[in-house]
């Protein structure tokens, strides 16, 4: 949990830094470089002061040979990932 909170904190700092740069469009603040790729979020019109980054992947999906192994880091820094919607939830 501490790792996730640290990542989210760093992510929010990066977003705040990018949005404060003069001469850049507000949309620039919605793209943040991470090891998972260039993640692009959204601004909900109902909450215009909140940048939303929904469903960030931090590991390679555990399918096939990775099914029962430790999580593998997702390292694709050149990929552009749209994270504007939450992924489908698991059935409870």
PDB file of N, CA, C and O in Angstrom, chain B, residues numbered from 101:
ATOM      1  N   UNK B 101       0.825  -1.188   0.000  1.00  0.00           N
ATOM      2  CA  UNK B 101       0.000   0.000   0.000  1.00  0.00           C
ATOM      3  C   UNK B 101       0.869   1.251   0.000  1.00  0.00           C
ATOM      4  O   UNK B 101       0.550   2.239  -0.662  1.00  0.00           O
ATOM      5  N   UNK B 102       1.967   1.203   0.746  1.00  0.00           N
ATOM      6  CA  UNK B 102       2.863   2.352   0.828  1.00  0.00           C
ATOM      7  C   UNK B 102       3.455   2.663  -0.545  1.00  0.00           C
ATOM      8  O   UNK B 102       3.614   3.827  -0.911  1.00  0.00           O
ATOM      9  N   UNK B 103       3.780   1.609  -1.305  1.00  0.00           N
ATOM     10  CA  UNK B 103       4.356   1.806  -2.638  1.00  0.00           C
ATOM     11  C   UNK B 103       3.344   2.487  -3.553  1.00  0.00           C
ATOM     12  O   UNK B 103       3.698   3.406  -4.293  1.00  0.00           O
ATOM     13  N   UNK B 104       2.102   2.049  -3.508  1.00  0.00           N
ATOM     14  CA  UNK B 104       1.060   2.645  -4.351  1.00  0.00           C
ATOM     15  C   UNK B 104       0.867   4.117  -3.987  1.00  0.00           C
ATOM     16  O   UNK B 104       0.749   4.964  -4.873  1.00  0.00           O
ATOM     17  N   UNK B 105       0.836   4.424  -2.694  1.00  0.00           N
ATOM     18  CA  UNK B 105       0.665   5.820  -2.280  1.00  0.00           C
ATOM     19  C   UNK B 105       1.856   6.672  -2.700  1.00  0.00           C
ATOM     20  O   UNK B 105       1.683   7.828  -3.086  1.00  0.00           O
ATOM     21  N   UNK B 106       3.060   6.115  -2.629  1.00  0.00           N
ATOM     22  CA  UNK B 106       4.244   6.852  -3.068  1.00  0.00           C
ATOM     23  C   UNK B 106       4.173   7.143  -4.561  1.00  0.00           C
ATOM     24  O   UNK B 106       4.483   8.252  -4.997  1.00  0.00           O
ATOM     25  N   UNK B 107       3.766   6.152  -5.341  1.00  0.00           N
ATOM     26  CA  UNK B 107       3.642   6.339  -6.791  1.00  0.00           C
ATOM     27  C   UNK B 107       2.584   7.382  -7.103  1.00  0.00           C
ATOM     28  O   UNK B 107       2.803   8.245  -7.953  1.00  0.00           O
ATOM     29  N   UNK B 108       1.439   7.319  -6.431  1.00  0.00           N
ATOM     30  CA  UNK B 108       0.378   8.297  -6.673  1.00  0.00           C
ATOM     31  C   UNK B 108       0.820   9.701  -6.284  1.00  0.00           C
ATOM     32  O   UNK B 108       0.492  10.671  -6.968  1.00  0.00           O
ATOM     33  N   UNK B 109       1.568   9.811  -5.178  1.00  0.00           N
ATOM     34  CA  UNK B 109       2.066  11.116  -4.752  1.00  0.00           C
ATOM     35  C   UNK B 109       3.016  11.693  -5.798  1.00  0.00           C
ATOM     36  O   UNK B 109       2.904  12.863  -6.165  1.00  0.00           O
ATOM     37  N   UNK B 110       3.948  10.875  -6.276  1.00  0.00           N
ATOM     38  CA  UNK B 110       4.882  11.342  -7.299  1.00  0.00           C
ATOM     39  C   UNK B 110       4.151  11.704  -8.588  1.00  0.00           C
ATOM     40  O   UNK B 110       4.498  12.670  -9.267  1.00  0.00           O
ATOM     41  N   UNK B 111       3.145  10.920  -8.906  1.00  0.00           N
ATOM     42  CA  UNK B 111       2.348  11.167 -10.103  1.00  0.00           C
ATOM     43  C   UNK B 111       1.625  12.503  -9.995  1.00  0.00           C
ATOM     44  O   UNK B 111       1.576  13.260 -10.964  1.00  0.00           O
ATOM     45  N   UNK B 112       1.063  12.800  -8.825  1.00  0.00           N
ATOM     46  CA  UNK B 112       0.354  14.067  -8.642  1.00  0.00           C
ATOM     47  C   UNK B 112       1.320  15.244  -8.683  1.00  0.00           C
ATOM     48  O   UNK B 112       0.979  16.311  -9.194  1.00  0.00           O
ATOM     49  N   UNK B 113       2.541  15.053  -8.141  1.00  0.00           N
ATOM     50  CA  UNK B 113       3.541  16.122  -8.231  1.00  0.00           C
ATOM     51  C   UNK B 113       3.922  16.391  -9.681  1.00  0.00           C
ATOM     52  O   UNK B 113       4.044  17.547 -10.086  1.00  0.00           O
ATOM     53  N   UNK B 114       4.108  15.340 -10.461  1.00  0.00           N
ATOM     54  CA  UNK B 114       4.450  15.503 -11.879  1.00  0.00           C
ATOM     55  C   UNK B 114       3.326  16.214 -12.620  1.00  0.00           C
ATOM     56  O   UNK B 114       3.581  17.094 -13.442  1.00  0.00           O
ATOM     57  N   UNK B 115       2.099  15.841 -12.335  1.00  0.00           N
ATOM     58  CA  UNK B 115       0.956  16.486 -12.995  1.00  0.00           C
ATOM     59  C   UNK B 115       0.863  17.957 -12.610  1.00  0.00           C
ATOM     60  O   UNK B 115       0.572  18.805 -13.454  1.00  0.00           O
ATOM     61  N   UNK B 116       1.109  18.263 -11.338  1.00  0.00           N
ATOM     62  CA  UNK B 116       1.073  19.657 -10.894  1.00  0.00           C
ATOM     63  C   UNK B 116       2.185  20.465 -11.559  1.00  0.00           C
ATOM     64  O   UNK B 116       1.964  21.601 -11.976  1.00  0.00           O
ATOM     65  N   UNK B 117       3.373  19.884 -11.657  1.00  0.00           N
ATOM     66  CA  UNK B 117       4.490  20.571 -12.309  1.00  0.00           C
ATOM     67  C   UNK B 117       4.173  20.847 -13.772  1.00  0.00           C
ATOM     68  O   UNK B 117       4.384  21.959 -14.258  1.00  0.00           O
ATOM     69  N   UNK B 118       3.667  19.839 -14.474  1.00  0.00           N
ATOM     70  CA  UNK B 118       3.384  20.004 -15.899  1.00  0.00           C
ATOM     71  C   UNK B 118       2.286  21.028 -16.141  1.00  0.00           C
ATOM     72  O   UNK B 118       2.333  21.768 -17.124  1.00  0.00           O
ATOM     73  N   UNK B 119       1.295  21.076 -15.250  1.00  0.00           N
ATOM     74  CA  UNK B 119       0.187  22.017 -15.452  1.00  0.00           C
ATOM     75  C   UNK B 119       0.594  23.447 -15.114  1.00  0.00           C
ATOM     76  O   UNK B 119      -0.070  24.389 -15.546  1.00  0.00           O
ATOM     77  N   UNK B 120       1.675  23.628 -14.350  1.00  0.00           N
ATOM     78  CA  UNK B 120       2.082  24.974 -13.949  1.00  0.00           C
ATOM     79  C   UNK B 120       3.053  25.615 -14.934  1.00  0.00           C
ATOM     80  O   UNK B 120       3.388  26.789 -14.778  1.00  0.00           O
ATOM     81  N   UNK B 121       3.517  24.879 -15.946  1.00  0.00           N
ATOM     82  CA  UNK B 121       4.474  25.439 -16.896  1.00  0.00           C
ATOM     83  C   UNK B 121       3.779  26.446 -17.802  1.00  0.00           C
ATOM     84  O   UNK B 121       2.745  26.130 -18.390  1.00  0.00           O
ATOM     85  N   UNK B 122       4.332  27.662 -17.927  1.00  0.00           N
ATOM     86  CA  UNK B 122       3.708  28.661 -18.798  1.00  0.00           C
ATOM     87  C   UNK B 122       3.864  28.282 -20.266  1.00  0.00           C
ATOM     88  O   UNK B 122       4.850  27.665 -20.670  1.00  0.00           O
ATOM     89  N   UNK B 123       2.851  28.672 -21.061  1.00  0.00           N
ATOM     90  CA  UNK B 123       2.921  28.450 -22.497  1.00  0.00           C
ATOM     91  C   UNK B 123       2.522  27.061 -22.945  1.00  0.00           C
ATOM     92  O   UNK B 123       2.637  26.750 -24.130  1.00  0.00           O
ATOM     93  N   UNK B 124       2.063  26.222 -22.049  1.00  0.00           N
ATOM     94  CA  UNK B 124       1.650  24.878 -22.417  1.00  0.00           C
ATOM     95  C   UNK B 124       0.135  24.763 -22.300  1.00  0.00           C
ATOM     96  O   UNK B 124      -0.481  25.328 -21.396  1.00  0.00           O
ATOM     97  N   UNK B 125      -0.440  24.033 -23.217  1.00  0.00           N
ATOM     98  CA  UNK B 125      -1.885  23.817 -23.196  1.00  0.00           C
ATOM     99  C   UNK B 125      -2.261  22.989 -21.980  1.00  0.00           C
ATOM    100  O   UNK B 125      -1.447  22.187 -21.523  1.00  0.00           O
ATOM    101  N   UNK B 126      -3.467  23.152 -21.436  1.00  0.00           N
ATOM    102  CA  UNK B 126      -3.889  22.367 -20.279  1.00  0.00           C
ATOM    103  C   UNK B 126      -3.831  20.871 -20.544  1.00  0.00           C
ATOM    104  O   UNK B 126      -3.649  20.093 -19.608  1.00  0.00           O
ATOM    105  N   UNK B 127      -3.981  20.448 -21.798  1.00  0.00           N
ATOM    106  CA  UNK B 127      -3.957  19.033 -22.139  1.00  0.00           C
ATOM    107  C   UNK B 127      -2.582  18.411 -21.885  1.00  0.00           C
ATOM    108  O   UNK B 127      -2.483  17.203 -21.666  1.00  0.00           O
ATOM    109  N   UNK B 128      -1.514  19.228 -21.912  1.00  0.00           N
ATOM    110  CA  UNK B 128      -0.167  18.732 -21.632  1.00  0.00           C
ATOM    111  C   UNK B 128      -0.076  18.149 -20.232  1.00  0.00           C
ATOM    112  O   UNK B 128       0.669  17.195 -20.009  1.00  0.00           O
ATOM    113  N   UNK B 129      -0.819  18.703 -19.291  1.00  0.00           N
ATOM    114  CA  UNK B 129      -0.776  18.239 -17.909  1.00  0.00           C
ATOM    115  C   UNK B 129      -1.419  16.869 -17.757  1.00  0.00           C
ATOM    116  O   UNK B 129      -1.264  16.218 -16.723  1.00  0.00           O
ATOM    117  N   UNK B 130      -2.132  16.434 -18.771  1.00  0.00           N
ATOM    118  CA  UNK B 130      -2.805  15.145 -18.698  1.00  0.00           C
ATOM    119  C   UNK B 130      -1.947  14.002 -19.213  1.00  0.00           C
ATOM    120  O   UNK B 130      -2.378  12.850 -19.167  1.00  0.00           O
ATOM    121  N   UNK B 131      -0.747  14.287 -19.701  1.00  0.00           N
ATOM    122  CA  UNK B 131       0.172  13.249 -20.148  1.00  0.00           C
ATOM    123  C   UNK B 131       1.407  13.289 -19.266  1.00  0.00           C
ATOM    124  O   UNK B 131       2.103  14.301 -19.186  1.00  0.00           O
ATOM    125  N   UNK B 132       1.668  12.157 -18.599  1.00  0.00           N
ATOM    126  CA  UNK B 132       2.769  12.073 -17.646  1.00  0.00           C
ATOM    127  C   UNK B 132       3.639  10.870 -18.005  1.00  0.00           C
ATOM    128  O   UNK B 132       3.117   9.770 -18.187  1.00  0.00           O
ATOM    129  N   UNK B 133       4.967  11.061 -18.111  1.00  0.00           N
ATOM    130  CA  UNK B 133       5.844   9.934 -18.417  1.00  0.00           C
ATOM    131  C   UNK B 133       6.059   9.049 -17.193  1.00  0.00           C
ATOM    132  O   UNK B 133       6.368   9.539 -16.107  1.00  0.00           O
ATOM    133  N   UNK B 134       5.892   7.748 -17.379  1.00  0.00           N
ATOM    134  CA  UNK B 134       6.135   6.754 -16.338  1.00  0.00           C
ATOM    135  C   UNK B 134       6.821   5.560 -16.991  1.00  0.00           C
ATOM    136  O   UNK B 134       6.896   5.497 -18.218  1.00  0.00           O
ATOM    137  N   UNK B 135       7.319   4.617 -16.204  1.00  0.00           N
ATOM    138  CA  UNK B 135       7.912   3.421 -16.793  1.00  0.00           C
ATOM    139  C   UNK B 135       6.850   2.588 -17.498  1.00  0.00           C
ATOM    140  O   UNK B 135       7.171   1.818 -18.403  1.00  0.00           O
ATOM    141  N   UNK B 136       5.587   2.733 -17.095  1.00  0.00           N
ATOM    142  CA  UNK B 136       4.503   2.019 -17.759  1.00  0.00           C
ATOM    143  C   UNK B 136       4.212   2.588 -19.140  1.00  0.00           C
ATOM    144  O   UNK B 136       3.553   1.936 -19.950  1.00  0.00           O
ATOM    145  N   UNK B 137       4.691   3.788 -19.418  1.00  0.00           N
ATOM    146  CA  UNK B 137       4.450   4.447 -20.691  1.00  0.00           C
ATOM    147  C   UNK B 137       4.047   5.891 -20.471  1.00  0.00           C
ATOM    148  O   UNK B 137       4.053   6.381 -19.342  1.00  0.00           O
ATOM    149  N   UNK B 138       3.700   6.565 -21.545  1.00  0.00           N
ATOM    150  CA  UNK B 138       3.202   7.939 -21.470  1.00  0.00           C
ATOM    151  C   UNK B 138       1.710   7.851 -21.156  1.00  0.00           C
ATOM    152  O   UNK B 138       0.898   7.638 -22.056  1.00  0.00           O
ATOM    153  N   UNK B 139       1.350   8.013 -19.897  1.00  0.00           N
ATOM    154  CA  UNK B 139      -0.043   7.847 -19.509  1.00  0.00           C
ATOM    155  C   UNK B 139      -0.791   9.164 -19.706  1.00  0.00           C
ATOM    156  O   UNK B 139      -0.281  10.239 -19.393  1.00  0.00           O
ATOM    157  N   UNK B 140      -2.012   9.053 -20.232  1.00  0.00           N
ATOM    158  CA  UNK B 140      -2.837  10.221 -20.538  1.00  0.00           C
ATOM    159  C   UNK B 140      -4.165  10.090 -19.806  1.00  0.00           C
ATOM    160  O   UNK B 140      -4.900   9.122 -19.997  1.00  0.00           O
ATOM    161  N   UNK B 141      -4.462  11.072 -18.971  1.00  0.00           N
ATOM    162  CA  UNK B 141      -5.687  11.055 -18.176  1.00  0.00           C
ATOM    163  C   UNK B 141      -6.751  11.963 -18.748  1.00  0.00           C
ATOM    164  O   UNK B 141      -6.763  12.260 -19.943  1.00  0.00           O
ATOM    165  N   UNK B 142      -7.655  12.405 -17.869  1.00  0.00           N
ATOM    166  CA  UNK B 142      -8.764  13.263 -18.312  1.00  0.00           C
ATOM    167  C   UNK B 142      -9.145  14.226 -17.206  1.00  0.00           C
ATOM    168  O   UNK B 142      -8.740  14.066 -16.055  1.00  0.00           O
ATOM    169  N   UNK B 143      -9.932  15.231 -17.570  1.00  0.00           N
ATOM    170  CA  UNK B 143     -10.534  16.154 -16.617  1.00  0.00           C
ATOM    171  C   UNK B 143     -12.039  16.021 -16.772  1.00  0.00           C
ATOM    172  O   UNK B 143     -12.584  16.262 -17.849  1.00  0.00           O
ATOM    173  N   UNK B 144     -12.702  15.639 -15.702  1.00  0.00           N
ATOM    174  CA  UNK B 144     -14.159  15.511 -15.708  1.00  0.00           C
ATOM    175  C   UNK B 144     -14.763  16.913 -15.601  1.00  0.00           C
ATOM    176  O   UNK B 144     -14.377  17.673 -14.712  1.00  0.00           O
ATOM    177  N   UNK B 145     -15.707  17.278 -16.491  1.00  0.00           N
ATOM    178  CA  UNK B 145     -16.315  18.616 -16.415  1.00  0.00           C
ATOM    179  C   UNK B 145     -16.960  18.909 -15.058  1.00  0.00           C
ATOM    180  O   UNK B 145     -17.034  20.067 -14.646  1.00  0.00           O
ATOM    181  N   UNK B 146     -17.424  17.874 -14.366  1.00  0.00           N
ATOM    182  CA  UNK B 146     -18.040  18.088 -13.054  1.00  0.00           C
ATOM    183  C   UNK B 146     -16.993  18.441 -11.992  1.00  0.00           C
ATOM    184  O   UNK B 146     -17.320  19.065 -10.982  1.00  0.00           O
ATOM    185  N   UNK B 147     -15.737  18.043 -12.219  1.00  0.00           N
ATOM    186  CA  UNK B 147     -14.644  18.324 -11.286  1.00  0.00           C
ATOM    187  C   UNK B 147     -13.471  18.918 -12.061  1.00  0.00           C
ATOM    188  O   UNK B 147     -12.464  18.237 -12.256  1.00  0.00           O
ATOM    189  N   UNK B 148     -13.574  20.170 -12.510  1.00  0.00           N
ATOM    190  CA  UNK B 148     -12.569  20.733 -13.410  1.00  0.00           C
ATOM    191  C   UNK B 148     -11.175  20.897 -12.796  1.00  0.00           C
ATOM    192  O   UNK B 148     -10.204  21.039 -13.539  1.00  0.00           O
ATOM    193  N   UNK B 149     -11.049  20.882 -11.485  1.00  0.00           N
ATOM    194  CA  UNK B 149      -9.741  21.041 -10.845  1.00  0.00           C
ATOM    195  C   UNK B 149      -9.070  19.713 -10.526  1.00  0.00           C
ATOM    196  O   UNK B 149      -8.013  19.688  -9.895  1.00  0.00           O
ATOM    197  N   UNK B 150      -9.674  18.611 -10.955  1.00  0.00           N
ATOM    198  CA  UNK B 150      -9.142  17.284 -10.639  1.00  0.00           C
ATOM    199  C   UNK B 150      -8.693  16.601 -11.927  1.00  0.00           C
ATOM    200  O   UNK B 150      -9.482  16.435 -12.857  1.00  0.00           O
ATOM    201  N   UNK B 151      -7.417  16.205 -11.975  1.00  0.00           N
ATOM    202  CA  UNK B 151      -6.907  15.413 -13.097  1.00  0.00           C
ATOM    203  C   UNK B 151      -7.075  13.953 -12.731  1.00  0.00           C
ATOM    204  O   UNK B 151      -6.585  13.507 -11.693  1.00  0.00           O
ATOM    205  N   UNK B 152      -7.773  13.198 -13.587  1.00  0.00           N
ATOM    206  CA  UNK B 152      -8.077  11.800 -13.292  1.00  0.00           C
ATOM    207  C   UNK B 152      -7.236  10.877 -14.165  1.00  0.00           C
ATOM    208  O   UNK B 152      -7.206  11.011 -15.389  1.00  0.00           O
ATOM    209  N   UNK B 153      -6.554   9.936 -13.515  1.00  0.00           N
ATOM    210  CA  UNK B 153      -5.762   8.914 -14.185  1.00  0.00           C
ATOM    211  C   UNK B 153      -6.287   7.583 -13.678  1.00  0.00           C
ATOM    212  O   UNK B 153      -5.935   7.157 -12.579  1.00  0.00           O
ATOM    213  N   UNK B 154      -7.127   6.919 -14.467  1.00  0.00           N
ATOM    214  CA  UNK B 154      -7.891   5.766 -14.001  1.00  0.00           C
ATOM    215  C   UNK B 154      -7.368   4.466 -14.602  1.00  0.00           C
ATOM    216  O   UNK B 154      -7.229   4.351 -15.819  1.00  0.00           O
ATOM    217  N   UNK B 155      -7.082   3.497 -13.752  1.00  0.00           N
ATOM    218  CA  UNK B 155      -6.699   2.180 -14.229  1.00  0.00           C
ATOM    219  C   UNK B 155      -5.270   2.069 -14.731  1.00  0.00           C
ATOM    220  O   UNK B 155      -5.040   1.458 -15.774  1.00  0.00           O
ATOM    221  N   UNK B 156      -4.298   2.642 -14.021  1.00  0.00           N
ATOM    222  CA  UNK B 156      -2.897   2.557 -14.434  1.00  0.00           C
ATOM    223  C   UNK B 156      -2.387   1.137 -14.212  1.00  0.00           C
ATOM    224  O   UNK B 156      -2.529   0.590 -13.119  1.00  0.00           O
ATOM    225  N   UNK B 157      -1.799   0.542 -15.235  1.00  0.00           N
ATOM    226  CA  UNK B 157      -1.196  -0.790 -15.116  1.00  0.00           C
ATOM    227  C   UNK B 157       0.233  -0.641 -14.623  1.00  0.00           C
ATOM    228  O   UNK B 157       0.998   0.164 -15.155  1.00  0.00           O
ATOM    229  N   UNK B 158       0.596  -1.422 -13.601  1.00  0.00           N
ATOM    230  CA  UNK B 158       1.950  -1.372 -13.061  1.00  0.00           C
ATOM    231  C   UNK B 158       2.718  -2.652 -13.338  1.00  0.00           C
ATOM    232  O   UNK B 158       3.916  -2.720 -13.061  1.00  0.00           O
ATOM    233  N   UNK B 159       2.055  -3.671 -13.879  1.00  0.00           N
ATOM    234  CA  UNK B 159       2.711  -4.951 -14.138  1.00  0.00           C
ATOM    235  C   UNK B 159       2.137  -5.573 -15.406  1.00  0.00           C
ATOM    236  O   UNK B 159       1.034  -5.239 -15.840  1.00  0.00           O
ATOM    237  N   UNK B 160       2.910  -6.481 -15.984  1.00  0.00           N
ATOM    238  CA  UNK B 160       2.457  -7.237 -17.147  1.00  0.00           C
ATOM    239  C   UNK B 160       1.295  -8.131 -16.700  1.00  0.00           C
ATOM    240  O   UNK B 160       1.376  -8.727 -15.627  1.00  0.00           O
ATOM    241  N   UNK B 161       0.222  -8.244 -17.482  1.00  0.00           N
ATOM    242  CA  UNK B 161      -0.903  -9.098 -17.082  1.00  0.00           C
ATOM    243  C   UNK B 161      -0.451 -10.535 -16.812  1.00  0.00           C
ATOM    244  O   UNK B 161       0.312 -11.094 -17.600  1.00  0.00           O
ATOM    245  N   UNK B 162      -0.912 -11.143 -15.706  1.00  0.00           N
ATOM    246  CA  UNK B 162      -0.479 -12.498 -15.335  1.00  0.00           C
ATOM    247  C   UNK B 162      -1.232 -13.586 -16.098  1.00  0.00           C
ATOM    248  O   UNK B 162      -2.070 -14.287 -15.530  1.00  0.00           O
ATOM    249  N   UNK B 163      -0.932 -13.718 -17.375  1.00  0.00           N
ATOM    250  CA  UNK B 163      -1.586 -14.736 -18.196  1.00  0.00           C
ATOM    251  C   UNK B 163      -0.536 -15.701 -18.739  1.00  0.00           C
ATOM    252  O   UNK B 163       0.650 -15.374 -18.781  1.00  0.00           O
ATOM    253  N   UNK B 164      -0.970 -16.878 -19.151  1.00  0.00           N
ATOM    254  CA  UNK B 164      -0.054 -17.865 -19.729  1.00  0.00           C
ATOM    255  C   UNK B 164       0.994 -18.319 -18.724  1.00  0.00           C
ATOM    256  O   UNK B 164       0.660 -18.717 -17.608  1.00  0.00           O
ATOM    257  N   UNK B 165       2.262 -18.259 -19.120  1.00  0.00           N
ATOM    258  CA  UNK B 165       3.362 -18.698 -18.260  1.00  0.00           C
ATOM    259  C   UNK B 165       3.545 -17.816 -17.026  1.00  0.00           C
ATOM    260  O   UNK B 165       4.195 -18.234 -16.068  1.00  0.00           O
ATOM    261  N   UNK B 166       2.992 -16.614 -17.031  1.00  0.00           N
ATOM    262  CA  UNK B 166       3.135 -15.699 -15.892  1.00  0.00           C
ATOM    263  C   UNK B 166       2.064 -15.902 -14.830  1.00  0.00           C
ATOM    264  O   UNK B 166       2.056 -15.195 -13.822  1.00  0.00           O
ATOM    265  N   UNK B 167       1.162 -16.851 -15.038  1.00  0.00           N
ATOM    266  CA  UNK B 167       0.000 -17.026 -14.174  1.00  0.00           C
ATOM    267  C   UNK B 167       0.348 -17.136 -12.690  1.00  0.00           C
ATOM    268  O   UNK B 167      -0.285 -16.455 -11.884  1.00  0.00           O
ATOM    269  N   UNK B 168       1.295 -17.934 -12.297  1.00  0.00           N
ATOM    270  CA  UNK B 168       1.589 -18.155 -10.875  1.00  0.00           C
ATOM    271  C   UNK B 168       2.979 -17.662 -10.501  1.00  0.00           C
ATOM    272  O   UNK B 168       3.583 -18.172  -9.558  1.00  0.00           O
ATOM    273  N   UNK B 169       3.487 -16.684 -11.224  1.00  0.00           N
ATOM    274  CA  UNK B 169       4.804 -16.134 -10.922  1.00  0.00           C
ATOM    275  C   UNK B 169       4.661 -14.747 -10.289  1.00  0.00           C
ATOM    276  O   UNK B 169       3.571 -14.176 -10.260  1.00  0.00           O
ATOM    277  N   UNK B 170       5.759 -14.223  -9.792  1.00  0.00           N
ATOM    278  CA  UNK B 170       5.751 -12.870  -9.225  1.00  0.00           C
ATOM    279  C   UNK B 170       5.433 -11.850 -10.326  1.00  0.00           C
ATOM    280  O   UNK B 170       5.730 -12.100 -11.494  1.00  0.00           O
ATOM    281  N   UNK B 171       4.840 -10.718  -9.976  1.00  0.00           N
ATOM    282  CA  UNK B 171       4.528  -9.700 -10.982  1.00  0.00           C
ATOM    283  C   UNK B 171       5.773  -9.235 -11.736  1.00  0.00           C
ATOM    284  O   UNK B 171       6.834  -9.042 -11.142  1.00  0.00           O
ATOM    285  N   UNK B 172       5.632  -9.059 -13.035  1.00  0.00           N
ATOM    286  CA  UNK B 172       6.710  -8.578 -13.891  1.00  0.00           C
ATOM    287  C   UNK B 172       6.478  -7.090 -14.154  1.00  0.00           C
ATOM    288  O   UNK B 172       5.379  -6.711 -14.559  1.00  0.00           O
ATOM    289  N   UNK B 173       7.481  -6.241 -13.936  1.00  0.00           N
ATOM    290  CA  UNK B 173       7.279  -4.807 -14.157  1.00  0.00           C
ATOM    291  C   UNK B 173       6.902  -4.502 -15.607  1.00  0.00           C
ATOM    292  O   UNK B 173       7.397  -5.133 -16.541  1.00  0.00           O
ATOM    293  N   UNK B 174       6.042  -3.552 -15.766  1.00  0.00           N
ATOM    294  CA  UNK B 174       5.625  -3.100 -17.091  1.00  0.00           C
ATOM    295  C   UNK B 174       6.558  -1.972 -17.499  1.00  0.00           C
ATOM    296  O   UNK B 174       6.472  -0.872 -16.954  1.00  0.00           O
ATOM    297  N   UNK B 175       7.443  -2.227 -18.443  1.00  0.00           N
ATOM    298  CA  UNK B 175       8.445  -1.253 -18.841  1.00  0.00           C
ATOM    299  C   UNK B 175       8.327  -0.997 -20.340  1.00  0.00           C
ATOM    300  O   UNK B 175       8.933  -1.694 -21.154  1.00  0.00           O
ATOM    301  N   UNK B 176       7.545   0.004 -20.681  1.00  0.00           N
ATOM    302  CA  UNK B 176       7.339   0.393 -22.081  1.00  0.00           C
ATOM    303  C   UNK B 176       7.269   1.922 -22.151  1.00  0.00           C
ATOM    304  O   UNK B 176       6.210   2.472 -22.456  1.00  0.00           O
ATOM    305  N   UNK B 177       8.380   2.618 -21.873  1.00  0.00           N
ATOM    306  CA  UNK B 177       8.356   4.073 -21.732  1.00  0.00           C
ATOM    307  C   UNK B 177       7.904   4.839 -22.971  1.00  0.00           C
ATOM    308  O   UNK B 177       7.509   5.999 -22.848  1.00  0.00           O
ATOM    309  N   UNK B 178       7.945   4.241 -24.149  1.00  0.00           N
ATOM    310  CA  UNK B 178       7.540   4.954 -25.362  1.00  0.00           C
ATOM    311  C   UNK B 178       6.070   4.762 -25.724  1.00  0.00           C
ATOM    312  O   UNK B 178       5.579   5.395 -26.659  1.00  0.00           O
ATOM    313  N   UNK B 179       5.367   3.906 -25.003  1.00  0.00           N
ATOM    314  CA  UNK B 179       3.953   3.641 -25.312  1.00  0.00           C
ATOM    315  C   UNK B 179       3.072   4.781 -24.787  1.00  0.00           C
ATOM    316  O   UNK B 179       3.352   5.344 -23.729  1.00  0.00           O
ATOM    317  N   UNK B 180       2.016   5.117 -25.520  1.00  0.00           N
ATOM    318  CA  UNK B 180       1.023   6.102 -25.050  1.00  0.00           C
ATOM    319  C   UNK B 180      -0.195   5.319 -24.589  1.00  0.00           C
ATOM    320  O   UNK B 180      -0.799   4.579 -25.365  1.00  0.00           O
ATOM    321  N   UNK B 181      -0.551   5.485 -23.325  1.00  0.00           N
ATOM    322  CA  UNK B 181      -1.626   4.706 -22.718  1.00  0.00           C
ATOM    323  C   UNK B 181      -2.747   5.647 -22.285  1.00  0.00           C
ATOM    324  O   UNK B 181      -2.532   6.550 -21.476  1.00  0.00           O
ATOM    325  N   UNK B 182      -3.939   5.430 -22.827  1.00  0.00           N
ATOM    326  CA  UNK B 182      -5.119   6.193 -22.425  1.00  0.00           C
ATOM    327  C   UNK B 182      -5.687   5.564 -21.155  1.00  0.00           C
ATOM    328  O   UNK B 182      -6.109   4.408 -21.166  1.00  0.00           O
ATOM    329  N   UNK B 183      -5.695   6.315 -20.079  1.00  0.00           N
ATOM    330  CA  UNK B 183      -6.226   5.794 -18.815  1.00  0.00           C
ATOM    331  C   UNK B 183      -7.342   6.720 -18.338  1.00  0.00           C
ATOM    332  O   UNK B 183      -7.292   7.277 -17.241  1.00  0.00           O
ATOM    333  N   UNK B 184      -8.339   6.864 -19.190  1.00  0.00           N
ATOM    334  CA  UNK B 184      -9.443   7.774 -18.901  1.00  0.00           C
ATOM    335  C   UNK B 184     -10.678   7.055 -18.369  1.00  0.00           C
ATOM    336  O   UNK B 184     -11.654   7.705 -17.993  1.00  0.00           O
ATOM    337  N   UNK B 185     -10.649   5.736 -18.331  1.00  0.00           N
ATOM    338  CA  UNK B 185     -11.776   4.942 -17.823  1.00  0.00           C
ATOM    339  C   UNK B 185     -11.249   3.848 -16.900  1.00  0.00           C
ATOM    340  O   UNK B 185     -10.130   3.365 -17.077  1.00  0.00           O
ATOM    341  N   UNK B 186     -12.053   3.460 -15.920  1.00  0.00           N
ATOM    342  CA  UNK B 186     -11.681   2.350 -15.054  1.00  0.00           C
ATOM    343  C   UNK B 186     -11.832   1.046 -15.828  1.00  0.00           C
ATOM    344  O   UNK B 186     -12.750   0.919 -16.638  1.00  0.00           O
ATOM    345  N   UNK B 187     -10.941   0.063 -15.592  1.00  0.00           N
ATOM    346  CA  UNK B 187     -11.086  -1.229 -16.265  1.00  0.00           C
ATOM    347  C   UNK B 187     -12.265  -2.006 -15.705  1.00  0.00           C
ATOM    348  O   UNK B 187     -12.828  -1.635 -14.675  1.00  0.00           O
ATOM    349  N   UNK B 188     -12.633  -3.070 -16.374  1.00  0.00           N
ATOM    350  CA  UNK B 188     -13.728  -3.927 -15.915  1.00  0.00           C
ATOM    351  C   UNK B 188     -13.300  -4.565 -14.590  1.00  0.00           C
ATOM    352  O   UNK B 188     -12.178  -5.054 -14.458  1.00  0.00           O
ATOM    353  N   UNK B 189     -14.195  -4.552 -13.633  1.00  0.00           N
ATOM    354  CA  UNK B 189     -13.901  -5.107 -12.310  1.00  0.00           C
ATOM    355  C   UNK B 189     -14.088  -6.613 -12.311  1.00  0.00           C
ATOM    356  O   UNK B 189     -14.843  -7.160 -13.116  1.00  0.00           O
ATOM    357  N   UNK B 190     -13.385  -7.277 -11.392  1.00  0.00           N
ATOM    358  CA  UNK B 190     -13.540  -8.720 -11.224  1.00  0.00           C
ATOM    359  C   UNK B 190     -14.894  -9.029 -10.610  1.00  0.00           C
ATOM    360  O   UNK B 190     -15.426  -8.232  -9.837  1.00  0.00           O
ATOM    361  N   UNK B 191     -15.445 -10.165 -10.945  1.00  0.00           N
ATOM    362  CA  UNK B 191     -16.709 -10.596 -10.348  1.00  0.00           C
ATOM    363  C   UNK B 191     -16.433 -10.963  -8.890  1.00  0.00           C
ATOM    364  O   UNK B 191     -15.474 -11.674  -8.591  1.00  0.00           O
ATOM    365  N   UNK B 192     -17.265 -10.481  -8.009  1.00  0.00           N
ATOM    366  CA  UNK B 192     -17.068 -10.741  -6.581  1.00  0.00           C
ATOM    367  C   UNK B 192     -17.916 -11.907  -6.138  1.00  0.00           C
ATOM    368  O   UNK B 192     -17.888 -12.280  -4.965  1.00  0.00           O
TER     369      UNK B 192
END
